[in-house]
């Protein structure tokens, strides 16, 4: 998904994950629900993701501030998704939260 980022500073939640191959029942529906619900959260700016040839996913979700990230982490439906992810769906994951101080890029016209 392409979106317009604000001028820094803003925040990025970087999630690197690998799914458990054994029990993915319900994962796709929950993943779609979390993307939909997360996009409605105050402070949400957008998201980008890539899946590598080995199946690992790299997801970056952007927010205006740290308080928005903390509030989303405590959302009741999100808490349930986190629980199920740990119990059933993920082989591993790592989450990093970064404050973006500078941003620049190039886009061919």
Gaussian input, Z-matrix of N, CA and C with variables (Angstrom, degrees):
# hf/3-21g

backbone

0 1
 N
 C     1     B1
 C     2     B2     1     A1
 N     3     B3     2     A2     1     D1
 C     4     B4     3     A3     2     D2
 C     5     B5     4     A4     3     D3
 N     6     B6     5     A5     4     D4
 C     7     B7     6     A6     5     D5
 C     8     B8     7     A7     6     D6
 N     9     B9     8     A8     7     D7
 C    10    B10     9     A9     8     D8
 C    11    B11    10    A10     9     D9
 N    12    B12    11    A11    10    D10
 C    13    B13    12    A12    11    D11
 C    14    B14    13    A13    12    D12
 N    15    B15    14    A14    13    D13
 C    16    B16    15    A15    14    D14
 C    17    B17    16    A16    15    D15
 N    18    B18    17    A17    16    D16
 C    19    B19    18    A18    17    D17
 C    20    B20    19    A19    18    D18
 N    21    B21    20    A20    19    D19
 C    22    B22    21    A21    20    D20
 C    23    B23    22    A22    21    D21
 N    24    B24    23    A23    22    D22
 C    25    B25    24    A24    23    D23
 C    26    B26    25    A25    24    D24
 N    27    B27    26    A26    25    D25
 C    28    B28    27    A27    26    D26
 C    29    B29    28    A28    27    D27
 N    30    B30    29    A29    28    D28
 C    31    B31    30    A30    29    D29
 C    32    B32    31    A31    30    D30
 N    33    B33    32    A32    31    D31
 C    34    B34    33    A33    32    D32
 C    35    B35    34    A34    33    D33
 N    36    B36    35    A35    34    D34
 C    37    B37    36    A36    35    D35
 C    38    B38    37    A37    36    D36
 N    39    B39    38    A38    37    D37
 C    40    B40    39    A39    38    D38
 C    41    B41    40    A40    39    D39
 N    42    B42    41    A41    40    D40
 C    43    B43    42    A42    41    D41
 C    44    B44    43    A43    42    D42
 N    45    B45    44    A44    43    D43
 C    46    B46    45    A45    44    D44
 C    47    B47    46    A46    45    D45
 N    48    B48    47    A47    46    D46
 C    49    B49    48    A48    47    D47
 C    50    B50    49    A49    48    D48
 N    51    B51    50    A50    49    D49
 C    52    B52    51    A51    50    D50
 C    53    B53    52    A52    51    D51
 N    54    B54    53    A53    52    D52
 C    55    B55    54    A54    53    D53
 C    56    B56    55    A55    54    D54
 N    57    B57    56    A56    55    D55
 C    58    B58    57    A57    56    D56
 C    59    B59    58    A58    57    D57
 N    60    B60    59    A59    58    D58
 C    61    B61    60    A60    59    D59
 C    62    B62    61    A61    60    D60
 N    63    B63    62    A62    61    D61
 C    64    B64    63    A63    62    D62
 C    65    B65    64    A64    63    D63
 N    66    B66    65    A65    64    D64
 C    67    B67    66    A66    65    D65
 C    68    B68    67    A67    66    D66
 N    69    B69    68    A68    67    D67
 C    70    B70    69    A69    68    D68
 C    71    B71    70    A70    69    D69
 N    72    B72    71    A71    70    D70
 C    73    B73    72    A72    71    D71
 C    74    B74    73    A73    72    D72
 N    75    B75    74    A74    73    D73
 C    76    B76    75    A75    74    D74
 C    77    B77    76    A76    75    D75
 N    78    B78    77    A77    76    D76
 C    79    B79    78    A78    77    D77
 C    80    B80    79    A79    78    D78
 N    81    B81    80    A80    79    D79
 C    82    B82    81    A81    80    D80
 C    83    B83    82    A82    81    D81
 N    84    B84    83    A83    82    D82
 C    85    B85    84    A84    83    D83
 C    86    B86    85    A85    84    D84
 N    87    B87    86    A86    85    D85
 C    88    B88    87    A87    86    D86
 C    89    B89    88    A88    87    D87
 N    90    B90    89    A89    88    D88
 C    91    B91    90    A90    89    D89
 C    92    B92    91    A91    90    D90
 N    93    B93    92    A92    91    D91
 C    94    B94    93    A93    92    D92
 C    95    B95    94    A94    93    D93
 N    96    B96    95    A95    94    D94
 C    97    B97    96    A96    95    D95
 C    98    B98    97    A97    96    D96
 N    99    B99    98    A98    97    D97
 C   100   B100    99    A99    98    D98
 C   101   B101   100   A100    99    D99
 N   102   B102   101   A101   100   D100
 C   103   B103   102   A102   101   D101
 C   104   B104   103   A103   102   D102
 N   105   B105   104   A104   103   D103
 C   106   B106   105   A105   104   D104
 C   107   B107   106   A106   105   D105
 N   108   B108   107   A107   106   D106
 C   109   B109   108   A108   107   D107
 C   110   B110   109   A109   108   D108
 N   111   B111   110   A110   109   D109
 C   112   B112   111   A111   110   D110
 C   113   B113   112   A112   111   D111
 N   114   B114   113   A113   112   D112
 C   115   B115   114   A114   113   D113
 C   116   B116   115   A115   114   D114
 N   117   B117   116   A116   115   D115
 C   118   B118   117   A117   116   D116
 C   119   B119   118   A118   117   D117
 N   120   B120   119   A119   118   D118
 C   121   B121   120   A120   119   D119
 C   122   B122   121   A121   120   D120
 N   123   B123   122   A122   121   D121
 C   124   B124   123   A123   122   D122
 C   125   B125   124   A124   123   D123
 N   126   B126   125   A125   124   D124
 C   127   B127   126   A126   125   D125
 C   128   B128   127   A127   126   D126
 N   129   B129   128   A128   127   D127
 C   130   B130   129   A129   128   D128
 C   131   B131   130   A130   129   D129
 N   132   B132   131   A131   130   D130
 C   133   B133   132   A132   131   D131
 C   134   B134   133   A133   132   D132
 N   135   B135   134   A134   133   D133
 C   136   B136   135   A135   134   D134
 C   137   B137   136   A136   135   D135
 N   138   B138   137   A137   136   D136
 C   139   B139   138   A138   137   D137
 C   140   B140   139   A139   138   D138
 N   141   B141   140   A140   139   D139
 C   142   B142   141   A141   140   D140
 C   143   B143   142   A142   141   D141
 N   144   B144   143   A143   142   D142
 C   145   B145   144   A144   143   D143
 C   146   B146   145   A145   144   D144
 N   147   B147   146   A146   145   D145
 C   148   B148   147   A147   146   D146
 C   149   B149   148   A148   147   D147
 N   150   B150   149   A149   148   D148
 C   151   B151   150   A150   149   D149
 C   152   B152   151   A151   150   D150
 N   153   B153   152   A152   151   D151
 C   154   B154   153   A153   152   D152
 C   155   B155   154   A154   153   D153
 N   156   B156   155   A155   154   D154
 C   157   B157   156   A156   155   D155
 C   158   B158   157   A157   156   D156
 N   159   B159   158   A158   157   D157
 C   160   B160   159   A159   158   D158
 C   161   B161   160   A160   159   D159
 N   162   B162   161   A161   160   D160
 C   163   B163   162   A162   161   D161
 C   164   B164   163   A163   162   D162
 N   165   B165   164   A164   163   D163
 C   166   B166   165   A165   164   D164
 C   167   B167   166   A166   165   D165
 N   168   B168   167   A167   166   D166
 C   169   B169   168   A168   167   D167
 C   170   B170   169   A169   168   D168
 N   171   B171   170   A170   169   D169
 C   172   B172   171   A171   170   D170
 C   173   B173   172   A172   171   D171
 N   174   B174   173   A173   172   D172
 C   175   B175   174   A174   173   D173
 C   176   B176   175   A175   174   D174
 N   177   B177   176   A176   175   D175
 C   178   B178   177   A177   176   D176
 C   179   B179   178   A178   177   D177
 N   180   B180   179   A179   178   D178
 C   181   B181   180   A180   179   D179
 C   182   B182   181   A181   180   D180
 N   183   B183   182   A182   181   D181
 C   184   B184   183   A183   182   D182
 C   185   B185   184   A184   183   D183
 N   186   B186   185   A185   184   D184
 C   187   B187   186   A186   185   D185
 C   188   B188   187   A187   186   D186
 N   189   B189   188   A188   187   D187
 C   190   B190   189   A189   188   D188
 C   191   B191   190   A190   189   D189
 N   192   B192   191   A191   190   D190
 C   193   B193   192   A192   191   D191
 C   194   B194   193   A193   192   D192
 N   195   B195   194   A194   193   D193
 C   196   B196   195   A195   194   D194
 C   197   B197   196   A196   195   D195
 N   198   B198   197   A197   196   D196
 C   199   B199   198   A198   197   D197
 C   200   B200   199   A199   198   D198
 N   201   B201   200   A200   199   D199
 C   202   B202   201   A201   200   D200
 C   203   B203   202   A202   201   D201
 N   204   B204   203   A203   202   D202
 C   205   B205   204   A204   203   D203
 C   206   B206   205   A205   204   D204
 N   207   B207   206   A206   205   D205
 C   208   B208   207   A207   206   D206
 C   209   B209   208   A208   207   D207
 N   210   B210   209   A209   208   D208
 C   211   B211   210   A210   209   D209
 C   212   B212   211   A211   210   D210
 N   213   B213   212   A212   211   D211
 C   214   B214   213   A213   212   D212
 C   215   B215   214   A214   213   D213
 N   216   B216   215   A215   214   D214
 C   217   B217   216   A216   215   D215
 C   218   B218   217   A217   216   D216
 N   219   B219   218   A218   217   D217
 C   220   B220   219   A219   218   D218
 C   221   B221   220   A220   219   D219
 N   222   B222   221   A221   220   D220
 C   223   B223   222   A222   221   D221
 C   224   B224   223   A223   222   D222
 N   225   B225   224   A224   223   D223
 C   226   B226   225   A225   224   D224
 C   227   B227   226   A226   225   D225
 N   228   B228   227   A227   226   D226
 C   229   B229   228   A228   227   D227
 C   230   B230   229   A229   228   D228
 N   231   B231   230   A230   229   D229
 C   232   B232   231   A231   230   D230
 C   233   B233   232   A232   231   D231
 N   234   B234   233   A233   232   D232
 C   235   B235   234   A234   233   D233
 C   236   B236   235   A235   234   D234
 N   237   B237   236   A236   235   D235
 C   238   B238   237   A237   236   D236
 C   239   B239   238   A238   237   D237
 N   240   B240   239   A239   238   D238
 C   241   B241   240   A240   239   D239
 C   242   B242   241   A241   240   D240
 N   243   B243   242   A242   241   D241
 C   244   B244   243   A243   242   D242
 C   245   B245   244   A244   243   D243
 N   246   B246   245   A245   244   D244
 C   247   B247   246   A246   245   D245
 C   248   B248   247   A247   246   D246
 N   249   B249   248   A248   247   D247
 C   250   B250   249   A249   248   D248
 C   251   B251   250   A250   249   D249
 N   252   B252   251   A251   250   D250
 C   253   B253   252   A252   251   D251
 C   254   B254   253   A253   252   D252
 N   255   B255   254   A254   253   D253
 C   256   B256   255   A255   254   D254
 C   257   B257   256   A256   255   D255
 N   258   B258   257   A257   256   D256
 C   259   B259   258   A258   257   D257
 C   260   B260   259   A259   258   D258
 N   261   B261   260   A260   259   D259
 C   262   B262   261   A261   260   D260
 C   263   B263   262   A262   261   D261
 N   264   B264   263   A263   262   D262
 C   265   B265   264   A264   263   D263
 C   266   B266   265   A265   264   D264
 N   267   B267   266   A266   265   D265
 C   268   B268   267   A267   266   D266
 C   269   B269   268   A268   267   D267
 N   270   B270   269   A269   268   D268
 C   271   B271   270   A270   269   D269
 C   272   B272   271   A271   270   D270
 N   273   B273   272   A272   271   D271
 C   274   B274   273   A273   272   D272
 C   275   B275   274   A274   273   D273
 N   276   B276   275   A275   274   D274
 C   277   B277   276   A276   275   D275
 C   278   B278   277   A277   276   D276
 N   279   B279   278   A278   277   D277
 C   280   B280   279   A279   278   D278
 C   281   B281   280   A280   279   D279
 N   282   B282   281   A281   280   D280
 C   283   B283   282   A282   281   D281
 C   284   B284   283   A283   282   D282
 N   285   B285   284   A284   283   D283
 C   286   B286   285   A285   284   D284
 C   287   B287   286   A286   285   D285
 N   288   B288   287   A287   286   D286
 C   289   B289   288   A288   287   D287
 C   290   B290   289   A289   288   D288
 N   291   B291   290   A290   289   D289
 C   292   B292   291   A291   290   D290
 C   293   B293   292   A292   291   D291
 N   294   B294   293   A293   292   D292
 C   295   B295   294   A294   293   D293
 C   296   B296   295   A295   294   D294
 N   297   B297   296   A296   295   D295
 C   298   B298   297   A297   296   D296
 C   299   B299   298   A298   297   D297
 N   300   B300   299   A299   298   D298
 C   301   B301   300   A300   299   D299
 C   302   B302   301   A301   300   D300
 N   303   B303   302   A302   301   D301
 C   304   B304   303   A303   302   D302
 C   305   B305   304   A304   303   D303
 N   306   B306   305   A305   304   D304
 C   307   B307   306   A306   305   D305
 C   308   B308   307   A307   306   D306
 N   309   B309   308   A308   307   D307
 C   310   B310   309   A309   308   D308
 C   311   B311   310   A310   309   D309
 N   312   B312   311   A311   310   D310
 C   313   B313   312   A312   311   D311
 C   314   B314   313   A313   312   D312
 N   315   B315   314   A314   313   D313
 C   316   B316   315   A315   314   D314
 C   317   B317   316   A316   315   D315
 N   318   B318   317   A317   316   D316
 C   319   B319   318   A318   317   D317
 C   320   B320   319   A319   318   D318
 N   321   B321   320   A320   319   D319
 C   322   B322   321   A321   320   D320
 C   323   B323   322   A322   321   D321
 N   324   B324   323   A323   322   D322
 C   325   B325   324   A324   323   D323
 C   326   B326   325   A325   324   D324

   B1=1.4459
   B2=1.5177
   B3=1.2817
   B4=1.4522
   B5=1.5220
   B6=1.3112
   B7=1.4540
   B8=1.5149
   B9=1.3017
   B10=1.4570
   B11=1.5170
   B12=1.2918
   B13=1.4645
   B14=1.5262
   B15=1.3240
   B16=1.4664
   B17=1.5219
   B18=1.2987
   B19=1.4592
   B20=1.5282
   B21=1.3311
   B22=1.4651
   B23=1.5237
   B24=1.3146
   B25=1.4574
   B26=1.5281
   B27=1.3146
   B28=1.4536
   B29=1.5187
   B30=1.3118
   B31=1.4619
   B32=1.5181
   B33=1.3370
   B34=1.4584
   B35=1.5254
   B36=1.3166
   B37=1.4595
   B38=1.5221
   B39=1.3163
   B40=1.4629
   B41=1.5263
   B42=1.3253
   B43=1.4694
   B44=1.5231
   B45=1.3031
   B46=1.4603
   B47=1.5180
   B48=1.3413
   B49=1.4674
   B50=1.5190
   B51=1.3164
   B52=1.4676
   B53=1.5219
   B54=1.3157
   B55=1.4584
   B56=1.5168
   B57=1.3205
   B58=1.4526
   B59=1.5288
   B60=1.2917
   B61=1.4652
   B62=1.5279
   B63=1.3122
   B64=1.4589
   B65=1.5214
   B66=1.3333
   B67=1.4644
   B68=1.5181
   B69=1.3273
   B70=1.4605
   B71=1.5179
   B72=1.3281
   B73=1.4603
   B74=1.5311
   B75=1.3109
   B76=1.4560
   B77=1.5218
   B78=1.3261
   B79=1.4656
   B80=1.5253
   B81=1.3247
   B82=1.4719
   B83=1.5303
   B84=1.3226
   B85=1.4672
   B86=1.5257
   B87=1.3277
   B88=1.4596
   B89=1.5321
   B90=1.3118
   B91=1.4511
   B92=1.5336
   B93=1.3234
   B94=1.4612
   B95=1.5230
   B96=1.3220
   B97=1.4653
   B98=1.5343
   B99=1.3319
   B100=1.4579
   B101=1.5304
   B102=1.3385
   B103=1.4689
   B104=1.5238
   B105=1.3240
   B106=1.4677
   B107=1.5292
   B108=1.3154
   B109=1.4620
   B110=1.5319
   B111=1.3262
   B112=1.4594
   B113=1.5170
   B114=1.3330
   B115=1.4649
   B116=1.5256
   B117=1.3153
   B118=1.4791
   B119=1.5222
   B120=1.3325
   B121=1.4529
   B122=1.5314
   B123=1.3342
   B124=1.4718
   B125=1.5281
   B126=1.3093
   B127=1.4499
   B128=1.5189
   B129=1.3266
   B130=1.4557
   B131=1.5254
   B132=1.3328
   B133=1.4638
   B134=1.5313
   B135=1.3251
   B136=1.4585
   B137=1.5131
   B138=1.3487
   B139=1.4609
   B140=1.5143
   B141=1.3217
   B142=1.4578
   B143=1.5226
   B144=1.3383
   B145=1.4601
   B146=1.5176
   B147=1.3118
   B148=1.4603
   B149=1.5247
   B150=1.3329
   B151=1.4611
   B152=1.5220
   B153=1.3258
   B154=1.4599
   B155=1.5142
   B156=1.3197
   B157=1.4646
   B158=1.5288
   B159=1.3370
   B160=1.4660
   B161=1.5350
   B162=1.3426
   B163=1.4630
   B164=1.5155
   B165=1.3260
   B166=1.4710
   B167=1.5152
   B168=1.3233
   B169=1.4591
   B170=1.5154
   B171=1.3225
   B172=1.4573
   B173=1.5178
   B174=1.3162
   B175=1.4587
   B176=1.5192
   B177=1.3304
   B178=1.4679
   B179=1.5206
   B180=1.3253
   B181=1.4641
   B182=1.5258
   B183=1.3209
   B184=1.4612
   B185=1.5297
   B186=1.3387
   B187=1.4629
   B188=1.5151
   B189=1.3127
   B190=1.4584
   B191=1.5257
   B192=1.3473
   B193=1.4609
   B194=1.5256
   B195=1.3283
   B196=1.4601
   B197=1.5338
   B198=1.3116
   B199=1.4635
   B200=1.5337
   B201=1.3133
   B202=1.4690
   B203=1.5247
   B204=1.3195
   B205=1.4679
   B206=1.5271
   B207=1.3157
   B208=1.4672
   B209=1.5267
   B210=1.3255
   B211=1.4677
   B212=1.5280
   B213=1.3285
   B214=1.4678
   B215=1.5270
   B216=1.3133
   B217=1.4671
   B218=1.5275
   B219=1.3283
   B220=1.4673
   B221=1.5304
   B222=1.3187
   B223=1.4651
   B224=1.5329
   B225=1.3450
   B226=1.4681
   B227=1.5356
   B228=1.3149
   B229=1.4732
   B230=1.5233
   B231=1.3121
   B232=1.4642
   B233=1.5261
   B234=1.3289
   B235=1.4691
   B236=1.5267
   B237=1.3371
   B238=1.4696
   B239=1.5323
   B240=1.3230
   B241=1.4678
   B242=1.5328
   B243=1.3307
   B244=1.4651
   B245=1.5289
   B246=1.3156
   B247=1.4660
   B248=1.5279
   B249=1.3302
   B250=1.4655
   B251=1.5278
   B252=1.3268
   B253=1.4553
   B254=1.5164
   B255=1.3214
   B256=1.4706
   B257=1.5285
   B258=1.3299
   B259=1.4647
   B260=1.5264
   B261=1.3560
   B262=1.4604
   B263=1.5187
   B264=1.3195
   B265=1.4498
   B266=1.5175
   B267=1.3144
   B268=1.4589
   B269=1.5185
   B270=1.3395
   B271=1.4581
   B272=1.5263
   B273=1.3328
   B274=1.4577
   B275=1.5261
   B276=1.3122
   B277=1.4623
   B278=1.5118
   B279=1.3050
   B280=1.4641
   B281=1.5138
   B282=1.3276
   B283=1.4633
   B284=1.5212
   B285=1.3221
   B286=1.4500
   B287=1.5198
   B288=1.3177
   B289=1.4602
   B290=1.5247
   B291=1.3437
   B292=1.4577
   B293=1.5207
   B294=1.3009
   B295=1.4641
   B296=1.5252
   B297=1.3002
   B298=1.4623
   B299=1.5232
   B300=1.3084
   B301=1.4625
   B302=1.5197
   B303=1.3307
   B304=1.4549
   B305=1.5136
   B306=1.3133
   B307=1.4621
   B308=1.5256
   B309=1.3107
   B310=1.4501
   B311=1.5163
   B312=1.3030
   B313=1.4481
   B314=1.5064
   B315=1.2976
   B316=1.4535
   B317=1.5148
   B318=1.2886
   B319=1.4684
   B320=1.5134
   B321=1.3176
   B322=1.4663
   B323=1.5132
   B324=1.3117
   B325=1.4740
   B326=1.5123
   A1=108.68
   A2=117.26
   A3=122.10
   A4=108.37
   A5=116.20
   A6=120.77
   A7=108.47
   A8=116.00
   A9=121.58
   A10=109.06
   A11=115.13
   A12=120.16
   A13=109.04
   A14=116.45
   A15=119.06
   A16=109.75
   A17=116.15
   A18=120.26
   A19=107.53
   A20=117.97
   A21=119.67
   A22=110.32
   A23=116.64
   A24=126.50
   A25=112.70
   A26=114.99
   A27=124.35
   A28=106.09
   A29=117.88
   A30=121.14
   A31=111.68
   A32=114.84
   A33=121.91
   A34=108.84
   A35=116.47
   A36=122.07
   A37=105.69
   A38=116.31
   A39=122.79
   A40=107.89
   A41=115.71
   A42=120.83
   A43=108.72
   A44=115.99
   A45=122.92
   A46=106.49
   A47=117.03
   A48=118.55
   A49=112.75
   A50=114.03
   A51=122.75
   A52=107.11
   A53=115.63
   A54=120.39
   A55=111.31
   A56=114.22
   A57=123.05
   A58=106.34
   A59=119.26
   A60=122.26
   A61=113.75
   A62=117.84
   A63=120.51
   A64=115.31
   A65=118.87
   A66=120.74
   A67=110.41
   A68=116.66
   A69=120.83
   A70=112.13
   A71=117.05
   A72=121.20
   A73=110.00
   A74=116.16
   A75=121.59
   A76=114.86
   A77=117.36
   A78=119.91
   A79=112.49
   A80=117.71
   A81=120.27
   A82=111.61
   A83=116.30
   A84=119.92
   A85=110.91
   A86=116.98
   A87=120.44
   A88=110.47
   A89=117.34
   A90=120.94
   A91=111.07
   A92=116.82
   A93=121.04
   A94=111.47
   A95=116.35
   A96=120.60
   A97=111.08
   A98=117.14
   A99=120.23
   A100=110.90
   A101=117.67
   A102=120.45
   A103=110.20
   A104=116.33
   A105=121.77
   A106=111.34
   A107=116.13
   A108=121.06
   A109=110.87
   A110=116.42
   A111=121.01
   A112=112.54
   A113=116.51
   A114=120.81
   A115=112.18
   A116=117.48
   A117=121.69
   A118=112.94
   A119=117.09
   A120=120.61
   A121=110.79
   A122=116.95
   A123=119.63
   A124=109.90
   A125=116.20
   A126=120.92
   A127=115.23
   A128=118.41
   A129=122.19
   A130=110.00
   A131=116.82
   A132=121.60
   A133=112.97
   A134=117.28
   A135=120.75
   A136=110.88
   A137=114.80
   A138=119.89
   A139=110.29
   A140=114.78
   A141=123.09
   A142=107.14
   A143=116.81
   A144=118.94
   A145=111.43
   A146=114.10
   A147=123.27
   A148=107.75
   A149=115.14
   A150=120.44
   A151=107.54
   A152=115.65
   A153=120.94
   A154=112.21
   A155=117.43
   A156=121.62
   A157=112.85
   A158=116.60
   A159=120.48
   A160=112.24
   A161=116.63
   A162=120.61
   A163=114.91
   A164=118.35
   A165=120.35
   A166=109.03
   A167=115.32
   A168=120.67
   A169=109.23
   A170=114.98
   A171=122.52
   A172=106.05
   A173=116.04
   A174=123.13
   A175=107.75
   A176=116.05
   A177=121.06
   A178=107.02
   A179=115.97
   A180=122.17
   A181=106.97
   A182=115.73
   A183=121.65
   A184=111.08
   A185=115.17
   A186=122.82
   A187=110.44
   A188=115.90
   A189=121.08
   A190=113.02
   A191=117.01
   A192=119.38
   A193=111.29
   A194=114.88
   A195=121.72
   A196=111.76
   A197=117.73
   A198=121.10
   A199=111.22
   A200=117.07
   A201=120.84
   A202=111.24
   A203=116.25
   A204=121.03
   A205=109.83
   A206=116.84
   A207=121.25
   A208=111.21
   A209=117.57
   A210=121.22
   A211=110.59
   A212=117.91
   A213=121.36
   A214=110.93
   A215=117.24
   A216=120.82
   A217=111.22
   A218=117.87
   A219=122.00
   A220=113.91
   A221=119.13
   A222=121.62
   A223=109.15
   A224=118.86
   A225=121.15
   A226=114.48
   A227=118.38
   A228=119.60
   A229=110.77
   A230=116.20
   A231=120.08
   A232=110.68
   A233=117.20
   A234=120.77
   A235=111.12
   A236=116.81
   A237=120.64
   A238=110.21
   A239=117.51
   A240=120.90
   A241=110.39
   A242=116.73
   A243=120.22
   A244=110.78
   A245=116.16
   A246=120.44
   A247=110.79
   A248=116.32
   A249=120.26
   A250=111.31
   A251=116.55
   A252=119.90
   A253=111.89
   A254=116.59
   A255=120.72
   A256=111.25
   A257=116.71
   A258=120.60
   A259=113.46
   A260=117.45
   A261=119.04
   A262=115.98
   A263=118.72
   A264=120.39
   A265=116.35
   A266=118.68
   A267=120.10
   A268=112.68
   A269=114.99
   A270=120.79
   A271=108.07
   A272=115.18
   A273=121.00
   A274=109.10
   A275=115.17
   A276=121.03
   A277=109.17
   A278=115.22
   A279=122.16
   A280=106.86
   A281=115.52
   A282=121.61
   A283=108.61
   A284=114.93
   A285=121.43
   A286=107.97
   A287=116.20
   A288=121.49
   A289=106.77
   A290=115.21
   A291=120.14
   A292=110.72
   A293=115.49
   A294=121.22
   A295=107.11
   A296=116.74
   A297=121.92
   A298=107.90
   A299=115.44
   A300=121.90
   A301=112.05
   A302=115.96
   A303=123.10
   A304=108.10
   A305=115.87
   A306=120.41
   A307=108.92
   A308=116.18
   A309=120.55
   A310=108.16
   A311=117.73
   A312=120.28
   A313=111.96
   A314=115.07
   A315=123.61
   A316=107.79
   A317=116.73
   A318=121.66
   A319=107.99
   A320=115.71
   A321=120.46
   A322=109.29
   A323=116.35
   A324=122.05
   A325=110.78
   D1=131.01
   D2=176.43
   D3=-100.11
   D4=137.26
   D5=179.21
   D6=-149.74
   D7=163.37
   D8=179.66
   D9=-90.44
   D10=121.23
   D11=177.26
   D12=-85.56
   D13=151.78
   D14=175.20
   D15=-76.76
   D16=174.50
   D17=171.31
   D18=-66.12
   D19=140.86
   D20=176.66
   D21=-61.70
   D22=155.86
   D23=8.15
   D24=-86.81
   D25=151.38
   D26=169.21
   D27=-151.40
   D28=-179.48
   D29=-173.23
   D30=-120.45
   D31=151.92
   D32=175.82
   D33=-129.46
   D34=129.43
   D35=172.35
   D36=-101.95
   D37=117.97
   D38=-174.93
   D39=-107.28
   D40=119.24
   D41=-177.07
   D42=-119.75
   D43=120.24
   D44=174.98
   D45=-110.80
   D46=127.47
   D47=-174.81
   D48=-147.72
   D49=157.29
   D50=172.74
   D51=-132.29
   D52=133.52
   D53=179.58
   D54=-80.14
   D55=152.45
   D56=172.63
   D57=-79.43
   D58=128.14
   D59=-177.23
   D60=-74.73
   D61=-9.88
   D62=-171.43
   D63=-85.02
   D64=-42.88
   D65=-171.84
   D66=-139.55
   D67=90.63
   D68=-179.66
   D69=-107.88
   D70=11.78
   D71=-179.73
   D72=-58.05
   D73=122.15
   D74=178.53
   D75=88.93
   D76=-8.09
   D77=-176.05
   D78=-63.91
   D79=-48.54
   D80=-176.65
   D81=-59.63
   D82=-44.53
   D83=179.70
   D84=-63.27
   D85=-41.96
   D86=-179.97
   D87=-67.78
   D88=-40.01
   D89=179.14
   D90=-61.94
   D91=-43.58
   D92=176.94
   D93=-63.74
   D94=-41.54
   D95=179.35
   D96=-63.43
   D97=-42.52
   D98=-179.55
   D99=-66.28
   D100=-37.90
   D101=177.32
   D102=-64.00
   D103=-42.80
   D104=179.69
   D105=-65.99
   D106=-48.87
   D107=-178.55
   D108=-67.81
   D109=-41.61
   D110=179.96
   D111=-61.22
   D112=-36.52
   D113=-179.40
   D114=-66.41
   D115=-18.27
   D116=179.69
   D117=-91.32
   D118=-4.82
   D119=-175.72
   D120=-73.54
   D121=141.47
   D122=174.84
   D123=-56.85
   D124=138.38
   D125=178.18
   D126=88.00
   D127=-8.89
   D128=179.90
   D129=-69.60
   D130=133.72
   D131=179.66
   D132=-111.13
   D133=-32.99
   D134=-177.42
   D135=156.73
   D136=-179.12
   D137=-177.84
   D138=-150.96
   D139=155.54
   D140=175.78
   D141=-139.90
   D142=145.83
   D143=177.50
   D144=-147.28
   D145=154.79
   D146=176.50
   D147=-140.90
   D148=142.52
   D149=173.91
   D150=-117.08
   D151=126.65
   D152=-178.32
   D153=-80.22
   D154=169.73
   D155=179.82
   D156=-61.43
   D157=-23.27
   D158=178.42
   D159=-86.89
   D160=1.46
   D161=178.90
   D162=91.53
   D163=-8.71
   D164=177.79
   D165=-68.07
   D166=140.03
   D167=177.80
   D168=-109.13
   D169=141.11
   D170=171.78
   D171=-119.33
   D172=117.11
   D173=-177.59
   D174=-121.10
   D175=131.29
   D176=176.11
   D177=-122.13
   D178=123.79
   D179=178.71
   D180=-116.00
   D181=131.23
   D182=-174.78
   D183=-105.30
   D184=140.46
   D185=-179.67
   D186=-136.45
   D187=157.62
   D188=178.29
   D189=-73.30
   D190=-31.86
   D191=-173.76
   D192=-155.93
   D193=165.19
   D194=-178.21
   D195=-66.97
   D196=-31.60
   D197=-179.80
   D198=-64.37
   D199=-36.55
   D200=177.56
   D201=-64.40
   D202=-39.37
   D203=177.97
   D204=-64.42
   D205=-45.63
   D206=-179.60
   D207=-62.47
   D208=-40.09
   D209=179.52
   D210=-65.68
   D211=-43.49
   D212=179.43
   D213=-63.74
   D214=-39.05
   D215=179.50
   D216=-60.22
   D217=-28.21
   D218=-177.75
   D219=-98.12
   D220=2.40
   D221=177.42
   D222=-59.82
   D223=132.28
   D224=-175.78
   D225=-56.37
   D226=-42.88
   D227=178.48
   D228=-68.01
   D229=-37.09
   D230=178.44
   D231=-67.14
   D232=-38.53
   D233=175.94
   D234=-59.81
   D235=-40.77
   D236=178.32
   D237=-66.02
   D238=-41.54
   D239=177.46
   D240=-62.50
   D241=-39.94
   D242=177.76
   D243=-62.27
   D244=-43.49
   D245=179.75
   D246=-60.99
   D247=-48.98
   D248=-179.55
   D249=-64.56
   D250=-37.02
   D251=177.56
   D252=-59.41
   D253=-45.15
   D254=179.46
   D255=-68.31
   D256=-41.35
   D257=-176.09
   D258=-75.03
   D259=-35.57
   D260=-168.71
   D261=-127.15
   D262=-45.13
   D263=-162.64
   D264=-93.40
   D265=-33.79
   D266=-172.99
   D267=-99.50
   D268=135.92
   D269=169.31
   D270=-78.83
   D271=-37.13
   D272=175.35
   D273=-165.69
   D274=160.10
   D275=170.96
   D276=-156.96
   D277=158.71
   D278=176.22
   D279=-139.97
   D280=135.48
   D281=-179.88
   D282=-121.74
   D283=132.04
   D284=176.48
   D285=-128.43
   D286=139.58
   D287=178.43
   D288=-115.27
   D289=126.67
   D290=-176.71
   D291=-128.90
   D292=142.59
   D293=172.30
   D294=-93.48
   D295=122.99
   D296=179.46
   D297=-84.83
   D298=115.11
   D299=-178.38
   D300=-93.43
   D301=-35.20
   D302=-178.35
   D303=-136.11
   D304=146.28
   D305=175.48
   D306=-149.13
   D307=137.04
   D308=176.88
   D309=-154.86
   D310=163.98
   D311=-178.61
   D312=-169.37
   D313=-169.69
   D314=-178.20
   D315=-143.93
   D316=140.33
   D317=175.47
   D318=-142.37
   D319=120.56
   D320=179.61
   D321=-70.03
   D322=132.41
   D323=-178.23
   D324=-75.88

